[in-house]
Amino acid sequence: MEEKIIIAGFGGQGVLSLGQFIAYAAIADGKEVTWLPSYGPEMRGGTSNCSVVVCDKEVASPIVARPDCLIAMNKPSLYKFVNNVKEGGTVIVNSSLIPDKVERTDVKAVYIDAQELALQAGNARTANIVVLGAYVKLSGLFQKELVAEMIKNKFANKPKVIPANLKALDLGFEAAGK
Amino acid sequence: MKVLMKGNEAVAEAAVRGGCRAFFGYPITPQNEIPEYLSRRLPEVGGCFIQAESEVSAINMVYGAAAAGARAMTSSSSPGISLKQEGISYICGAELPCVIVNMVRGGPGLGGIQPAQSDYFQTVKGGGHGDYHMLVYAPNTVQEAVNIMYDAFDKADAYRMPVMILGDGMIGQIMEAVELPPIKDPANFPKKDWATDGTGVGKDRRIVNSLYIEPDVLEEVNHRLFARYDELKKNETRYEEFMCDDAEIVLVAYGTVARIAKSAVSELRAKGIKAGLIRPITLYPFPSEAINAIAAKDCVKSFITTELSMGQMIEDVKLAVNGLKPVDFYGRTGGNVMTPEDLVNYVLNKEDK
């Protein structure tokens, strides 16, 4: 198997860390992975993206031109990458910030109200984890429990934020299943 | 146990585990995680970290520390490496071991901050003045960068010359799973009977210098250095072949570009085109003999060198192929990176003609 993902949004939306959670889960699951960020002169509010490749053998190219899955956290990111998604691929749209529908009919578009669900989870900053939950459900790559472990490890020194993040993961997972 | 690490941080940790106890540098994107990491890590092992006031000063601190026998390194990116060239030439002239990391970005001038391979000439053909070379590695994964960095000081000590690790913005910024080797015990490092560490007195007075006013003496130094480069060629040349056995079209690429080329080779094979890849791991010494041997094979029709530059390594590929087969070029610049699909299309278009 080989799964190529592009995750894009505003700087500050947790786009890079969303990709890192997928990478951590991939390693814990015994797979090979590359996580490559765009590292232009980005700042909070600018655009930011990362490419993640998960593979059961060594990853050759870490550059992703034709992703299996696009996670678009804001409108410019959706339009920048949507036409590159493979036929039959998946586009996860953060519908809190993107009112538009995906025009392509040869990809599966899933709309997640990440901001609203993050507030329900109890922390507005968990919108990226909501979307991570949706990705875990849609990709079927990893067990949700494994990703929950990664979240607990990552926030081991900030235990206060763990419950909201785990709740966000659950809410995103459920939302994608609807 | 494998851990997920960013290339820059993994190289920094591997340096410490390989014996680095002195780092001197000046910040520049895209390698800042190396000094950032070492500023915290080196004091933990009794090492020394100094952020110098400039790249020129940093490389001369490396010169001084290496002369005193320390395992010293610096890291930078293209414009910063240009500033270090005088110091590198002096270090080579003084026959001192050290490690230099260059996470290459686009140029010339300040250029950009995105990945490039346009420092190939500077790295393997000199850069500074005088007849000298360095042992130059171009890792293509974070794990390979770790393994090379881990042994870099041993190589530098063995040959008394700088080792340069030539990465690019991608190898610095990418995160991959790595297995970190155990920390080396400095007690086992070879004794440096030439180091100016205060132990040589009287008849055994030790001097580190790169000034040789007498022509015959300097010529002897030049020949001594080049005898060492011959040893390098014999013992340290490294490369990887991928699907070259029956290949008709052979790609040549180094560093992260070689990974993109590897994906392209697999895609071409799936389309029934017999492609292969040769990846120099050492850029100096260059694997000329291996490339020449492939060029001599009947099945091989042509070579394609692919680089993030306007074409630099291609000159060494052509020298190695020595006219046996045509050598074409595909490159991207400015910080743009080709995709495997770009390479596949380039090969398919060429086949159609």
Contacts between the chains, C-beta under 8 A, distances in Angstrom:
chain1	res1	chain2	res2	distance
A	20	B	4	7.4
A	20	B	175	6.9
A	23	B	4	5.6
A	23	B	175	6.0
A	24	B	4	5.9
A	27	B	2	6.1
A	27	B	4	5.6
A	27	B	177	4.8
A	32	B	177	6.9
A	33	B	4	7.5
A	33	B	176	6.9
A	33	B	177	6.5
A	34	B	174	5.8
A	34	B	175	7.2
A	34	B	176	5.4
A	35	B	4	7.5
A	35	B	174	6.7
A	35	B	175	4.0
A	35	B	176	7.5
A	36	B	170	6.5
A	36	B	173	6.7
A	36	B	174	4.8
A	36	B	175	7.7
A	37	B	173	5.7
A	39	B	29	7.3
A	39	B	30	5.8
A	39	B	113	7.1
A	39	B	114	7.8
A	39	B	169	6.9
A	39	B	173	5.1
A	40	B	113	7.1
A	40	B	114	7.2
A	41	B	113	7.2
A	58	B	141	7.7
A	59	B	176	7.7
A	59	B	259	7.6
A	60	B	259	5.0
A	60	B	260	7.5
A	60	B	262	4.2
A	60	B	263	4.1
A	60	B	266	6.9
A	60	B	340	7.7
A	61	B	259	5.2
A	61	B	260	4.4
A	61	B	262	7.1
A	61	B	263	3.9
A	61	B	264	7.9
A	61	B	339	7.4
A	61	B	340	5.0
A	62	B	170	6.9
A	62	B	174	5.7
A	62	B	256	7.1
A	62	B	259	6.5
A	63	B	260	5.8
A	63	B	337	5.6
A	63	B	338	7.8
A	63	B	339	5.5
A	63	B	340	7.4
A	65	B	339	3.8
A	65	B	340	7.3
A	65	B	341	5.4
A	65	B	342	8.0
A	66	B	341	7.1
